[in-house]
Amino acid sequence: MNIRFLFVIAACFFVSVSSAYADQFLDACLKIATARDLKISVAQEQVELAQTRVTSSIRSFFPQLMLQRRFSKGKTKFKVVSGSDEEEYNSEELGIRAVQPIYEGGGSTGGYKYNRLMMDASKYNYTKSKEELYSKVKMAYYEYLTLKVEYLALTKAFEKVERLYLKTQVEYKARAISELDLMESKNFRDKVSNLLNASRINLEFATKKLVEIVGVYGLEDIPATVSAELPTDVPEISFTLQDCVSFVQTNNLDVKIAKIQIEMADTKIKINRAKVLPKLYLDGFYGRSGEAFTTVPLELTTSWNVSAKLSWGLWGNSLNASYSTDKTEPTTIIDASKRVETTTFDVQLSILDDLQYFVDAKESSIGKKQTISELIDILKNSRLTVEKTYNEYAISLNNAKTLRQEITLKERKLALMEKRNNLYEVPTVSLMEESWQYAEAISSFARASYTNHASVTELERLTLMSLR
């Protein structure tokens, strides 16, 4: 028996892998998952909807134009000496009407700003949805990759332990070892077997998780080949904990969305305040109109009217006033009483018809306070989460380095014990125990490596930075 199989395991597990080769599979997973994720699709539609709202709010700054046509038909009575007489008449009005807001107390400007903020928030939400999906895919990928490599290494380790166990049975029959040694060798074999079975179960679940998150039926649907290797060393990130905490305050998407929501709440307060400021509109019509008996051809003549309208919310009450001028060029008319020029002034004060103003004002104030409190909580939680995740990264990095050194030492020790075992200087049971410890070190290194990748992935999601 020789130690060559251990070096094969080490080569499979620790040889450096091309990052481009490994990334091909991960990139393919990310592209497929992004294309098939419904949440991202909805977030994209929300961005488009927000853009439509912005366009609609821009439209409110320009005149509202309406093509207008009115046609009426009726009867009129004439007094005559012997009684009264009836005759039918027609009237028609054709033209264009325009309504232009002159001053709205900042309501239109506030509405435009609110919709712009909503569009920014929807874009951040879209990016957040993508980053969360990327994080899930990366976590599942690293878990699958780690367990795959671990299972491969443990399979080969178990084959070696199994051969050593068979050797101890031969030694026991030859009365070279005691029954206690045989039972101990079986115990080491069972330990490695349990490790292998646990690795197999975890690998099967990790495969299902990766397939489910990516949105495919099986790994064969992903047009790339996953690597069976991990880098020799776990790379360090080039930023300190304080750097990551500062990145959270400036880059974290939850923080950005919360800050925008505060601006939206403040804008909503200003929009509500605009209700108590006067609003002035101009309403104008220009066209042709006419009225005549049915026995006379209907002739249309130029007519126009202009009106200024004022509305004013007075803290629960509302004031509406309008001043209008109408003018029509004389033409064929029914009787001499037809008006060709009219000026009208109308004022109306409604009492307690706008109590909703107080509700909206209170709601806006509470909403702003709530968003501020949420931002404070997000900053606190994100800082604590970053620190916790960074500590996990640092601990897993140190563990990975230590375990890597331990594996190197165990490789050398196993090689020496293998030679001495062939010379009958070291019991086979002792070699099995060392092989079991070597397999356990491999498993521990794989999990430390996964914890390191997972913690860095989470840090990148929180900071929105590429950390290594």
Stockholm file with secondary structure:
# STOCKHOLM 1.0

chainA/1-468         MNIRFLFVIAACFFVSVSSAYADQFLDACLKIATARDLKISVAQEQVELAQTRVTSSIRSFFPQLMLQRRFSKGKTKFKVVSGSDEEEYNSEELGIRAVQPIYEGGGSTGGYKYNRLMMDASKYNYTKSKEELYSKVKMAYYEYLTLKVEYLALTKAFEKVERLYLKTQVEYKARAISELDLMESKNFRDKVSNLLNASRINLEFATKKLVEIVGVYGLEDIPATVSAELPTDVPEISFTLQDCVSFVQTNNLDVKIAKIQIEMADTKIKINRAKVLPKLYLDGFYGRSGEAFTTVPLELTTSWNVSAKLSWGLWGNSLNASYSTDKTEPTTIIDASKRVETTTFDVQLSILDDLQYFVDAKESSIGKKQTISELIDILKNSRLTVEKTYNEYAISLNNAKTLRQEITLKERKLALMEKRNNLYEVPTVSLMEESWQYAEAISSFARASYTNHASVTELERLTLMSLR
#=GR chainA/1-468 SS CCSHHHHHHHHHHHSCCCHHHHHHHHHHHHHHHHHHCHHHHHHHHHHHHHHHHHHHHHHTTSCEEEEEEEEEEEEEEEEETTEEEEEEEEEEEEEEEEEEEEECTTHHHHHHHHHHHHHHHHHHHHHHHHHHHHHHHHHHHHHHHHHHHHHHHHHHHHHHHHHHHHHHHHHHHTTSSCHHHHHHHHHHHHHHHHHHHHHHHHHHHHHHHHHHHHTCSSGGGSSSCCCSCCCSSCCCCSCCHHHHHHHHHHHCHHHHHHHHHHHHHHHHHHHHHGGGSCEEEEEEEEEEEEEEETTSCCCCEEEEEEEEEEEEEETTEEEEEEEEEEEECCCSCSSTTCCSEEEEEEEEEESSCCTHHHHHHHHHHHHHHHHHHHHHHHHHHHHHHHHHHHHHHHHHHHHHHHHHHHHHHHHHHHHHHHHHHHTTSSCHHHHHHHHHHHHHHHHHHHHHHHHHHHHHHHHHHHHTSCCC
#=GC SS_cons         CCSHHHHHHHHHHHSCCCHHHHHHHHHHHHHHHHHHCHHHHHHHHHHHHHHHHHHHHHHTTSCEEEEEEEEEEEEEEEEETTEEEEEEEEEEEEEEEEEEEEECTTHHHHHHHHHHHHHHHHHHHHHHHHHHHHHHHHHHHHHHHHHHHHHHHHHHHHHHHHHHHHHHHHHHHTTSSCHHHHHHHHHHHHHHHHHHHHHHHHHHHHHHHHHHHHTCSSGGGSSSCCCSCCCSSCCCCSCCHHHHHHHHHHHCHHHHHHHHHHHHHHHHHHHHHGGGSCEEEEEEEEEEEEEEETTSCCCCEEEEEEEEEEEEEETTEEEEEEEEEEEECCCSCSSTTCCSEEEEEEEEEESSCCTHHHHHHHHHHHHHHHHHHHHHHHHHHHHHHHHHHHHHHHHHHHHHHHHHHHHHHHHHHHHHHHHHHHTTSSCHHHHHHHHHHHHHHHHHHHHHHHHHHHHHHHHHHHHTSCCC
//
